[in-house]
Amino acid sequence: MAKLRVRLAIAEETLRAIRSGEVDSVMVAGKEGSQVFTLDGAEHVYRLLIESMNEGALTLTGDKIILYANECFARMVKCPLEQVTGSSFRRFLSAEDRAMLRPLMKRSAKSGSKIPVLLHARDGSQVPALLSIRELANEGSKEVIIGMVVTDMTAARRSEELLRTLTHQIVQAQEAERRFVALELHDNITQLLCAVLVRSQTLAEKLSARDEPLKQEAVKLRELLGETANAVERISRGLRPSVLDELGLVAVLRDTTTEFAERTGVGLKVTCAPLATRLPGDIELTLYRILQEALKNVEKHARARQVTVSLQQQGAFIQLTVHDDGTGFEPDRPSIWRKDKSDLGLLSMRERANYVGGTLKITSARRAGTEIEVRIPWTASPAKAVRREV
């Protein structure tokens, strides 16, 4: 036992010396003789690994001075490695990114953090990057050491933009097809149904009293044709309302919400601010489609009693807000609706807002209702708001 205690004490002292940097090499006895392992050699292998990475690697002090950087990071910022090491990491960030990075550096010791930034290279170009931050163990010293992996997101950003462009082109093709089908329904099918409706009315009027059973059937046929014509007209308006092209967004918003309230029985209040000039066609269509999708979700899922729709201009933005007092949901977990594909509807609304440079914000909670707010930049002079309720 005494010998074991001595060996344990020697082992503990050896480990302490290794951790504190007092040992340069370790000799291990084995069957094939003693072997020497140098700690410098282990560090050399580690450095080769870091240098061969396709991502930037940094170690920083607590005040963001770069202690170590690999060649990959130096190439990202287009700066010689000797000018990177020893400089401040803040020189490669904008003021906004510096402010975002400060609290993350403090929290990195517990669980690590990630943040997207734009690196400012030496030649003035900007490189989209993702920073992965974690505090490194630094035993025997009170100084904080931060490890950081910098991933160049240029290729990923380019792929995302290409995908978004392709999606936009698909949406434009869909809208063109919707316009064509809507015109066909309105100009041809609806007209034919109206002609058949008139003929059925004439037939019912010509039947005598002794043909009462046939007359009743003719009346039922006329009513069924009327319902069919109304349904076709409603589908046509949903595909592409002619009011949107002829009278603009405010008019189609009023018609759409009125039809929704009459059909579903949900209480609905609309507040519109008349605009000095009409919005561009792509913005009008985007806001209409977002309103259409929001009302569809309310009808299918919300079980709401009251819906409020607001259209107004706030500075250089046009803002549409749709609020309901329904069951609500968890915006971060839209998969709860996946069986009804409503998560695709939320994604579609967000993408449509992005197409025209806008943003979409969803605020919701279980049994607390949902609010969808879309803001799109628009530089026309604001008009005086007038409140209208229906």
Summary of the structure (lengths in Angstrom):
residues: 390
radius of gyration: 33.9
end to end distance: 91.3
largest distance: 123.2
contacts: 1083
relative contact order: 0.06
helix: 54%
strand: 23%
